[in-house]
Amino acid sequence: VQLQASGGGLVQAGGSLRLSCAASGRTFSSYVMAWFRQAPGKEREFVAAISWSGGSTYYADSVKGRFTISRDNAENTVYLQMNSLKPEDTAVYYCAADPKWAYQSVLALTTHWDFWGQGTQVTVSS
């Protein structure tokens, strides 16, 4: 599957953004989807994951209650709604896909995910 992330930009602290990740192919619903992010000089870190039908979600503690992951299987798209943004949310955001759901500790590992998008920059100013 090929992934194309979009929707990043510059926003003030406290603002909102919605990221989108469009997937190619007809088997989107057979993939678990996730968002990761990578700030300058830091390792890529897990943000959120969503199961094949959207019935299960998992969030990093740092974004819980502020970010919402969702998906539209008819549109082959996964979303990340980001509210109450903070300067520390500044990063390049990547979407990822894998056929398998797993324990949360495994979902948070970059090595679990087979497919990656190209990333979209999110910058939050203070």
NUKOLLUM-908958 format. One record per residue (C-alpha): residue in three letters; residue number from 1; x, y, z. Coordinates in Angstrom, 1 decimal. Each point is the difference from the previous one (the first is absolute). Layout:
PT    aa     i        x        y        z
PT   ALA   NUM        X        Y        Z
...
END
This chain:
PT    aa     i        x        y        z
PT   VAL     1      0.0      0.0      0.0
PT   GLN     2      1.2      3.5     -0.8
PT   LEU     3     -0.7      2.8      2.5
PT   GLN     4     -0.2      3.8     -0.6
PT   ALA     5     -0.2      2.3      3.1
PT   SER     6     -1.3      3.5     -0.2
PT   GLY     7     -1.5      2.8      2.1
PT   GLY     8      3.0      1.3      1.9
PT   GLY     9      0.8      3.6      0.5
PT   LEU    10      0.7      2.8      2.4
PT   VAL    11     -2.4      0.6      2.8
PT   GLN    12      0.1      2.0      3.3
PT   ALA    13      0.0     -1.8      3.3
PT   GLY    14     -3.5     -1.0      1.0
PT   GLY    15     -1.1     -0.4     -3.6
PT   SER    16     -1.1     -3.0     -2.0
PT   LEU    17      1.1     -1.8     -3.1
PT   ARG    18     -1.3     -3.1     -1.8
PT   LEU    19      2.4     -2.3     -1.7
PT   SER    20     -1.1     -2.4     -2.8
PT   CYS    21      1.8     -3.1     -1.3
PT   ALA    22     -1.4     -1.4     -3.3
PT   ALA    23      0.8     -3.6     -0.9
PT   SER    24      0.2     -1.6     -3.4
PT   GLY    25     -1.5     -3.3     -0.8
PT   ARG    26     -3.3     -1.8      0.7
PT   THR    27      1.1     -1.7      3.3
PT   PHE    28      0.2      3.0      2.3
PT   SER    29     -2.5     -1.6      2.4
PT   SER    30      2.4     -2.9      0.6
PT   TYR    31      2.6      2.3      1.4
PT   VAL    32      0.5      1.3      3.5
PT   MET    33      1.0      3.7     -0.2
PT   ALA    34      2.1      2.2      2.1
PT   TRP    35      1.5      3.4      0.4
PT   PHE    36      3.6      0.7      1.2
PT   ARG    37      2.0      3.2      0.3
PT   GLN    38      3.6      1.0      0.0
PT   ALA    39      1.3      3.2      1.4
PT   PRO    40      3.4      1.4     -1.0
PT   GLY    41      2.8     -1.9      1.7
PT   LYS    42     -2.4     -2.5      1.5
PT   GLU    43     -1.1     -3.6     -0.8
PT   ARG    44     -3.2     -0.7     -1.8
PT   GLU    45     -2.7     -0.5      2.6
PT   PHE    46     -3.5     -1.6      0.1
PT   VAL    47     -3.0      2.3      0.0
PT   ALA    48     -3.1     -2.1     -0.6
PT   ALA    49     -1.3     -3.2     -1.7
PT   ILE    50     -3.4     -1.2     -1.2
PT   SER    51     -1.2     -3.5     -0.8
PT   TRP    52     -1.4     -1.2     -3.3
PT   SER    53     -3.6      1.1      0.5
PT   GLY    54      0.8      2.8      2.4
PT   GLY    55     -1.4     -1.8      3.0
PT   SER    56      3.2      0.1      2.0
PT   THR    57      2.4      2.9      0.5
PT   TYR    58      3.1      0.6      1.9
PT   TYR    59      1.8      3.3      0.9
PT   ALA    60      3.2      1.1      1.4
PT   ASP    61     -0.4      1.6      3.4
PT   SER    62      1.4      3.3     -1.3
PT   VAL    63     -3.0      0.4     -2.4
PT   LYS    64     -2.8     -1.8      1.8
PT   GLY    65     -3.0      2.3      0.3
PT   ARG    66      1.3      2.5     -2.6
PT   PHE    67      0.4     -2.2     -3.1
PT   THR    68     -2.5     -2.2     -1.7
PT   ILE    69      0.8     -2.7     -2.6
PT   SER    70     -2.8     -1.1     -2.4
PT   ARG    71     -0.3     -1.7     -3.3
PT   ASP    72     -2.4     -0.1     -3.0
PT   ASN    73      0.4     -3.3     -1.7
PT   ALA    74     -2.2      1.1     -2.9
PT   GLU    75      2.4      2.8     -0.7
PT   ASN    76      3.2     -1.9      0.8
PT   THR    77      1.0      2.7      2.4
PT   VAL    78      1.2      0.2      3.6
PT   TYR    79     -0.2      3.3      1.9
PT   LEU    80      1.6      1.6      3.0
PT   GLN    81     -2.0      2.8      1.6
PT   MET    82      2.4      2.0      2.2
PT   ASN    83     -1.5      2.5      2.5
PT   SER    84      1.6      2.1      2.7
PT   LEU    85      3.3     -0.1     -1.8
PT   LYS    86      3.2      0.7      1.9
PT   PRO    87      3.4      1.1     -1.2
PT   GLU    88      1.3     -3.4      1.0
PT   ASP    89     -2.3     -1.6     -2.6
PT   THR    90      2.2      1.5     -2.7
PT   ALA    91      1.3     -2.8     -2.1
PT   VAL    92     -0.2     -1.7     -3.4
PT   TYR    93     -3.1     -2.3      0.2
PT   TYR    94      0.1     -3.4     -1.8
PT   CYS    95     -2.8     -2.4     -0.6
PT   ALA    96      0.7     -3.8      0.1
PT   ALA    97     -1.9     -3.2     -0.9
PT   ASP    98      0.3     -3.6      0.9
PT   PRO    99     -2.4     -3.0     -0.3
PT   LYS   100      0.4     -1.0      3.7
PT   TRP   101     -1.4      1.4      3.2
PT   ALA   102      2.2     -0.6      3.0
PT   TYR   103      0.5      0.8      3.6
PT   GLN   104      0.4      3.7      0.6
PT   SER   105      3.7     -0.3      0.8
PT   VAL   106      0.5     -1.6     -3.4
PT   LEU   107     -2.2      2.5     -1.9
PT   ALA   108      2.2      2.8      1.4
PT   LEU   109      3.1     -1.5     -1.7
PT   THR   110      1.0      1.4     -3.4
PT   THR   111      1.2     -3.5     -0.9
PT   HIS   112     -3.6     -1.4      0.2
PT   TRP   113     -1.1      2.0     -3.0
PT   ASP   114      0.6     -1.2     -3.6
PT   PHE   115     -1.1      3.1     -1.9
PT   TRP   116      0.7      3.7      0.5
PT   GLY   117     -1.1      3.2     -1.6
PT   GLN   118      2.4      2.9     -0.8
PT   GLY   119     -0.9      2.3      2.9
PT   THR   120     -1.6      3.4      0.5
PT   GLN   121      1.4      2.8      2.0
PT   VAL   122     -1.9      1.4      3.0
PT   THR   123      1.4      3.1      1.7
PT   VAL   124     -1.7      1.5      3.1
PT   SER   125      1.1      3.5      1.0
PT   SER   126     -0.1      1.2      3.5
END
